[in-house]
Amino acid sequence: MSLKHWVLRSPQLLTSAEFRREQKSKRTWPIFEWAHPHVSLFGVEDEGLTILTFAKDRSVTRSLLATGAFQKEQLLACVALLEKEGCRTGGYFLDVGANIGTHTMYAMQSKAFPRALSIEPEPNNFRLLRANAFLNGWEAEVKAVNAAVGAEEAILSLELCADNVGDHRVRAEGAAVGGDFGAEEERQSISVRVSALDSIIREAGIAVEEISLVWVDTQGFEGFVLQGAKEILGAGVPFHMEIWPHALRRAGSSEVLLSLLEANFTRFYDTASGAAELSQPIAEVRGLFARLGETDSGQTDILAFR
């Protein structure tokens, strides 16, 4: 295939998993980026799912183009852990900080969760989240809410990351601003509505008994998310969440998160660092936090049970 023919056809062929793998093996992605500087969205198909994603993104999009998925195996491993723990599936998947909806789509495809509530504050991410639900035939099953999640109703700033649309961060009142990781001091920001998770599910008409799993990835705001989820925590719903000490300290929610984890859960699995089969007492989460906190980029994910 000539370079001209490849350039003309490649936007359509991006939806082919075979094409993506072939181009990855040939290391031709830099040529594609050079040839299509004005492309804003990619459509990536893999195993029956179609995901629209931002061309400028260097995290989720890079993974989707290279492998067809982003953290899909991690989500499926969590479904297996739910079954291992004897937890009830068949209810809502709550996706807090849903970005463009990749995890929502994987949860729906797994058939462990016939319905989802997906919450995302950034307007452009939110539009793609809704588009992805529509493209995959789950417009009716996926409820989408354009908001950030925190301890209470508020209007706060959302710091925008230019090349990683999954790294937008809500700034809490009085939180530290600036830093040397991710060019934090250079970020533009927008104002977003913040609501408590308990309030959001009530407005959506969802009872806590209908929730099977809460998936939280809010770039350091996780402690405040749990503060606003007292009813859900009280019902013993499992939570999966990112543990990133740098972002948690910067947002001012690290001690809030650790205290609420200890008060509401008894054990956890570390799902992102190769120890997903090992159940650990919740008291060990402080040691995990301390080890990860030795570097700005140290992070993992945990699945917590009571």
Backbone torsions as a table, in degrees:
resi	resn	phi	psi	omega
1	MET	NA	128.3	179.5
2	SER	-68.5	158.5	179.4
3	LEU	-60.2	-41.4	-179.8
4	LYS	-61.8	-44.8	-179.1
5	HIS	-65.2	-39.9	179.6
6	TRP	-63.1	-44.1	-179.2
7	VAL	-62.8	-41.8	-178.1
8	LEU	-69.4	-34.9	-175.2
9	ARG	-89.6	-23.9	-168.6
10	SER	-61.1	-33.0	177.6
11	PRO	-59.5	-39.4	178.4
12	GLN	-72.5	-37.9	-175.7
13	LEU	-74.8	-11.1	178.8
14	LEU	-60.3	-21.8	179.1
15	THR	-80.1	1.3	178.7
16	SER	-99.8	121.0	178.6
17	ALA	-62.4	-38.1	-180.0
18	GLU	-62.6	-41.9	179.3
19	PHE	-63.1	-44.7	-178.8
20	ARG	-60.5	-45.0	-177.7
21	ARG	-65.4	-37.7	179.1
22	GLU	-64.5	-44.6	-178.3
23	GLN	-69.3	-34.5	176.7
24	LYS	-62.6	-43.6	-179.0
25	SER	-64.3	-30.4	179.1
26	LYS	-87.5	-4.2	-179.6
27	ARG	57.2	44.0	-177.7
28	THR	-100.1	3.8	-178.5
29	TRP	-60.5	-37.3	176.5
30	PRO	-58.8	-34.7	177.8
31	ILE	-66.5	-40.3	179.4
32	PHE	-61.9	-45.2	-179.5
33	GLU	-62.9	-38.3	177.8
34	TRP	-67.0	-39.4	-174.7
35	ALA	-75.7	-23.6	-176.1
36	HIS	-125.2	62.3	-176.7
37	PRO	-67.6	-17.2	-175.7
38	HIS	-105.3	4.6	176.2
39	VAL	-69.7	130.3	-179.1
40	SER	-103.8	-27.2	-177.6
41	LEU	-132.6	145.2	169.3
42	PHE	-112.7	146.5	169.8
43	GLY	-110.6	117.2	-174.6
44	VAL	-114.9	124.2	179.5
45	GLU	-108.4	137.1	176.1
46	ASP	-160.8	125.9	175.6
47	GLU	52.0	43.8	174.1
48	GLY	87.9	-3.5	177.2
49	LEU	-108.0	143.9	171.2
50	THR	-116.9	124.9	-179.1
51	ILE	-119.5	121.4	169.4
52	LEU	-83.4	133.4	-177.2
53	THR	-143.8	157.7	-176.3
54	PHE	-77.3	129.8	179.8
55	ALA	-62.6	-32.2	-175.7
56	LYS	-75.4	-14.9	-174.9
57	ASP	-71.8	140.3	-178.0
58	ARG	-114.3	17.0	178.9
59	SER	-123.5	-79.3	179.7
60	VAL	-59.6	-47.0	-177.1
61	THR	-62.9	-41.8	179.9
62	ARG	-60.0	-42.6	178.7
63	SER	-66.7	-41.9	179.8
64	LEU	-62.7	-43.0	-179.0
65	LEU	-68.3	-36.2	-176.5
66	ALA	-78.4	-39.0	-171.8
67	THR	-124.8	-13.1	-177.1
68	GLY	91.4	-7.8	-175.9
69	ALA	-147.3	165.1	176.0
70	PHE	-136.0	106.8	178.9
71	GLN	60.0	25.2	179.5
72	LYS	-65.9	-43.9	-179.3
73	GLU	-62.4	-34.4	178.2
74	GLN	-64.9	-42.9	178.2
75	LEU	-64.4	-43.0	179.6
76	LEU	-65.4	-33.9	175.6
77	ALA	-64.7	-35.9	177.3
78	CYS	-67.4	-37.4	175.5
79	VAL	-60.8	-41.9	178.2
80	ALA	-63.5	-37.3	178.3
81	LEU	-68.1	-36.6	175.4
82	LEU	-59.1	-44.1	178.8
83	GLU	-66.0	-41.0	178.6
84	LYS	-60.8	-37.8	-178.5
85	GLU	-83.1	-1.6	179.8
86	GLY	73.6	24.1	-179.7
87	CYS	-81.6	148.5	-179.4
88	ARG	-78.2	123.7	170.0
89	THR	-101.5	-170.8	-178.8
90	GLY	92.4	2.1	178.1
91	GLY	-110.8	-157.5	-177.6
92	TYR	-75.3	141.9	166.2
93	PHE	-99.2	116.6	178.1
94	LEU	-97.0	116.7	-177.3
95	ASP	-108.0	101.6	-174.9
96	VAL	-101.1	114.9	-169.7
97	GLY	82.6	52.3	-166.9
98	ALA	-74.7	-12.7	-177.9
99	ASN	56.9	-127.2	-177.7
100	ILE	-93.2	2.9	172.1
101	GLY	97.5	15.9	-179.0
102	THR	-58.1	-48.8	-176.6
103	HIS	-68.4	-33.9	174.5
104	THR	-60.7	-44.8	-179.1
105	MET	-64.3	-42.0	178.9
106	TYR	-65.8	-39.0	178.9
107	ALA	-63.1	-43.6	178.8
108	MET	-65.8	-42.0	-179.3
109	GLN	-64.9	-30.3	-179.2
110	SER	-66.3	-19.8	-177.6
111	LYS	68.2	4.5	174.2
112	ALA	-76.2	-22.0	-177.8
113	PHE	-130.9	105.0	-179.0
114	PRO	-74.9	-12.6	-179.1
115	ARG	-140.6	155.6	-179.9
116	ALA	-142.4	149.2	169.2
117	LEU	-119.4	114.7	-173.6
118	SER	-115.1	125.5	-171.2
119	ILE	-121.2	123.6	-176.7
120	GLU	-145.9	128.6	-176.1
121	PRO	-84.4	-30.0	-172.0
122	GLU	-79.3	125.6	-170.9
123	PRO	-58.6	-41.2	-178.4
124	ASN	-70.8	-42.3	174.0
125	ASN	-57.4	-42.9	-177.2
126	PHE	-61.8	-39.5	179.1
127	ARG	-63.6	-41.4	178.5
128	LEU	-69.8	-34.7	175.0
129	LEU	-56.3	-49.1	-179.8
130	ARG	-66.1	-39.2	179.6
131	ALA	-64.2	-40.2	-179.4
132	ASN	-67.5	-37.5	175.6
133	ALA	-62.8	-42.3	179.6
134	PHE	-65.2	-45.9	-176.9
135	LEU	-61.2	-31.3	-176.7
136	ASN	-98.1	9.4	173.0
137	GLY	80.5	21.2	-177.1
138	TRP	-118.6	28.1	-179.0
139	GLU	-59.8	-37.3	-178.7
140	ALA	-79.1	-31.0	-175.4
141	GLU	-85.4	-21.2	-177.7
142	VAL	-105.0	113.5	172.9
143	LYS	-89.0	127.6	-177.9
144	ALA	-114.4	134.6	-178.9
145	VAL	-125.6	126.8	-179.8
146	ASN	-91.7	88.9	-178.0
147	ALA	-164.3	161.4	166.7
148	ALA	-93.5	161.8	-178.1
149	VAL	-118.1	131.1	-179.7
150	GLY	-151.6	-157.7	-175.2
151	ALA	-77.6	-29.5	-175.3
152	GLU	-160.5	172.4	178.9
153	GLU	-63.8	134.1	-179.6
154	ALA	-168.2	167.2	168.1
155	ILE	-116.5	117.6	-177.6
156	LEU	-128.6	171.1	179.1
157	SER	-87.7	138.5	172.4
158	LEU	-109.8	114.5	179.6
159	GLU	-79.9	127.4	-172.8
160	LEU	-98.1	134.7	175.2
161	CYS	-99.5	125.1	-171.2
162	ALA	-69.4	-35.0	-173.6
163	ASP	-118.2	10.1	175.1
164	ASN	-143.8	95.4	-173.1
165	VAL	-72.5	-5.8	173.3
166	GLY	-92.5	2.0	-177.2
167	ASP	-113.5	23.1	169.7
168	HIS	-68.5	142.6	-173.1
169	ARG	-133.4	128.9	174.4
170	VAL	-73.2	134.9	179.3
171	ARG	-101.2	117.0	178.8
172	ALA	-73.5	155.4	174.9
173	GLU	-58.9	126.8	178.7
174	GLY	81.2	2.8	-179.6
175	ALA	-72.3	156.8	178.9
176	ALA	-66.9	139.1	178.4
177	VAL	-117.8	139.7	-178.7
178	GLY	94.5	169.2	-177.8
179	GLY	155.8	-177.7	-175.8
180	ASP	-119.5	16.5	178.9
181	PHE	-120.0	121.1	179.0
182	GLY	75.0	24.5	178.3
183	ALA	49.4	46.9	-172.7
184	GLU	-61.7	-34.1	-176.1
185	GLU	-73.3	-11.5	-176.7
186	GLU	-98.9	0.1	-171.9
187	ARG	-75.6	140.5	168.4
188	GLN	-79.9	163.9	-179.4
189	SER	-141.2	157.2	173.9
190	ILE	-129.4	161.7	176.6
191	SER	-89.7	137.7	179.9
192	VAL	-134.3	153.4	175.1
193	ARG	-79.0	135.3	176.8
194	VAL	-116.0	133.6	177.4
195	SER	-134.6	154.7	175.0
196	ALA	-73.3	145.2	-178.8
197	LEU	-62.4	-38.8	176.8
198	ASP	-57.9	-40.1	179.8
199	SER	-68.6	-39.4	-178.0
200	ILE	-64.4	-42.7	-178.4
201	ILE	-70.3	-32.7	176.2
202	ARG	-64.7	-44.1	179.2
203	GLU	-64.1	-30.1	180.0
204	ALA	-83.8	-4.3	179.7
205	GLY	74.7	30.0	-178.3
206	ILE	-108.0	127.4	175.5
207	ALA	-85.6	148.8	-178.3
208	VAL	-59.6	-29.8	179.9
209	GLU	-67.2	-15.9	-179.3
210	GLU	-89.2	-3.1	-174.3
211	ILE	-96.1	127.2	179.7
212	SER	-98.9	-32.6	-178.2
213	LEU	-157.0	139.2	172.4
214	VAL	-110.7	123.7	-178.5
215	TRP	-111.0	114.8	-172.4
216	VAL	-119.4	123.7	173.2
217	ASP	-142.1	93.0	-171.5
218	THR	-125.8	22.9	169.7
219	GLN	53.7	49.4	175.5
220	GLY	102.8	-7.4	-178.1
221	PHE	-94.3	6.8	-172.7
222	GLU	-58.0	-37.4	179.3
223	GLY	-60.7	-41.7	179.8
224	PHE	-72.6	-30.8	174.8
225	VAL	-60.2	-45.9	179.5
226	LEU	-66.6	-33.7	177.6
227	GLN	-59.7	-33.9	-178.7
228	GLY	-94.4	15.4	-177.5
229	ALA	-125.6	39.4	-175.8
230	LYS	-60.3	-41.8	-178.5
231	GLU	-67.2	-40.1	-179.9
232	ILE	-68.6	-43.1	176.9
233	LEU	-61.3	-41.3	-179.4
234	GLY	-63.2	-25.2	179.7
235	ALA	-83.8	-3.9	177.3
236	GLY	76.8	24.1	180.0
237	VAL	-71.2	133.7	175.6
238	PRO	-64.1	144.3	177.5
239	PHE	-121.4	134.1	169.4
240	HIS	-111.4	131.0	-176.6
241	MET	-153.5	156.0	175.8
242	GLU	-77.6	140.9	171.7
243	ILE	-116.9	104.1	-178.9
244	TRP	-129.6	93.1	-174.5
245	PRO	-53.6	-40.7	-179.2
246	HIS	-58.9	-49.9	-178.0
247	ALA	-69.5	-36.4	178.6
248	LEU	-64.8	-43.1	177.8
249	ARG	-64.8	-41.4	-178.2
250	ARG	-63.8	-37.1	178.6
251	ALA	-80.4	-14.5	-178.7
252	GLY	81.6	22.4	-175.9
253	SER	-115.7	9.2	-174.3
254	SER	-65.0	-50.0	-178.4
255	GLU	-69.5	-34.6	175.8
256	VAL	-59.0	-46.4	-178.8
257	LEU	-64.2	-49.2	-177.4
258	LEU	-60.5	-42.2	-179.4
259	SER	-65.5	-42.0	-179.3
260	LEU	-71.5	-33.0	173.9
261	LEU	-62.5	-46.8	-179.3
262	GLU	-65.1	-33.2	-176.8
263	ALA	-80.2	-24.0	-170.1
264	ASN	-117.8	-8.8	-178.4
265	PHE	-131.3	160.3	179.8
266	THR	-112.4	-24.4	-177.3
267	ARG	-156.0	165.8	-179.7
268	PHE	-151.4	160.6	171.3
269	TYR	-115.1	136.4	173.4
270	ASP	-87.3	104.6	-169.0
271	THR	-90.9	-2.9	-173.8
272	ALA	-121.3	1.4	-175.5
273	SER	-125.6	27.1	174.9
274	GLY	83.8	8.1	-179.6
275	ALA	-119.3	31.8	-172.6
276	ALA	-66.6	-19.1	-179.3
277	GLU	-88.3	-6.9	-173.7
278	LEU	-101.8	116.7	174.3
279	SER	-81.4	129.7	-178.0
280	GLN	-121.3	144.3	175.8
281	PRO	-62.3	145.2	-174.4
282	ILE	-61.0	-24.7	178.4
283	ALA	-61.0	-23.6	-179.4
284	GLU	-73.9	-9.1	-175.6
285	VAL	-67.8	-28.1	177.6
286	ARG	-68.6	-38.1	176.4
287	GLY	-65.8	-40.2	175.7
288	LEU	-60.7	-45.1	178.7
289	PHE	-58.8	-44.5	-178.5
290	ALA	-63.8	-41.8	-179.6
291	ARG	-66.4	-43.3	179.9
292	LEU	-66.8	-32.2	-174.7
293	GLY	-73.9	-0.4	179.6
294	GLU	-71.8	-18.3	175.4
295	THR	-132.5	155.0	179.6
296	ASP	-63.2	-32.6	-173.9
297	SER	-92.9	-2.1	-178.2
298	GLY	-66.9	122.8	-179.0
299	GLN	-157.9	159.0	173.3
300	THR	-153.7	-172.6	177.0
301	ASP	-130.4	145.4	176.8
302	ILE	-128.2	150.8	172.1
303	LEU	-113.8	114.4	-172.4
304	ALA	-107.1	136.8	-179.8
305	PHE	-124.7	158.2	169.5
306	ARG	-118.7	NA	NA
